[in-house]
C-alpha cells in the first residue's frame, strides 16, 4: 500500500499486483465476517477454513513485500511511515469504537495490524538504510532465514512472555492480548527488509512491467490505502443488509 513518488519510471505491474491482492483481501475479509460475525456453520464454509491460513499469507505477505520494494521509489520513507502509522491508529480507534457500540461486533478490534507493521518496518528501514543497502547479496539470505526462524514466535504458547505487558507490538504478546489482525515487527520486518534490499538493488526493471496489463486493477493498486480503509465498512453494511 504505497505510491511511487520518485522520478523513476512507474512500474505499473506493482500497481496491478497490489490491485489484484486488494480484491483477494476484500473477499477474504468478507468471508471472515461471514464466518465470525454472522454465525455461519463451519460445514457450510468448510472450504474457507481449509485455506484460511494460506489465503491470509498470500495477501499480507504480498502487501509487505510490495511495501518493501516501494522504498526505492519513495522520495521520503519517513513520511510514508507516518502515513501508515496515522492510518493504523485510525483503524485501531474505529474498530475499538465499533466493538464497543455495535452489538455482535465482539472481536473485531485491531491492535498492531498490517498498517502498523508497514509503518514500523518503513521507519526501521529509514533509520538503517545505509548499512542495509551497503550489505552484499548474503543479506537477503540471512533475512529470509531469520523470517523463517522467528515466524512462530508471536503465536507460541506457552511462552516466557505470557505475563509480560507492552511487547505485543514487537512480537511478544501476553496471553491476554487479542487482535483481529496482528502483524508485529517480528517476524515481518525481515520479510519487508528482504524486498526493500532487492528493490533498492534493482537498477532497471523489465520493460513489460511498465505496461498496464489490467487498468482496473492498476487503478485499485494506485489507491490501495484508501480502498483498504473504506472496504471493511462497506462490506459490513452489505452483509448487515443481507443477514438482517
HELIX and SHEET records of a PDB file:
HELIX    1   1 UNK A   12  UNK A   37  1                                  26    
HELIX    2   2 UNK A   42  UNK A   45  5                                   4    
HELIX    3   3 UNK A   46  UNK A   69  1                                  24    
HELIX    4   4 UNK A   70  UNK A   72  5                                   3    
HELIX    5   5 UNK A   77  UNK A  101  1                                  25    
HELIX    6   6 UNK A  114  UNK A  127  1                                  14    
HELIX    7   7 UNK A  129  UNK A  134  1                                   6    
HELIX    8   8 UNK A  138  UNK A  150  1                                  13    
HELIX    9   9 UNK A  153  UNK A  155  5                                   3    
HELIX   10  10 UNK A  185  UNK A  201  1                                  17    
HELIX   11  11 UNK A  207  UNK A  210  5                                   4    
HELIX   12  12 UNK A  215  UNK A  222  1                                   8    
HELIX   13  13 UNK A  224  UNK A  243  1                                  20    
END                                                                             
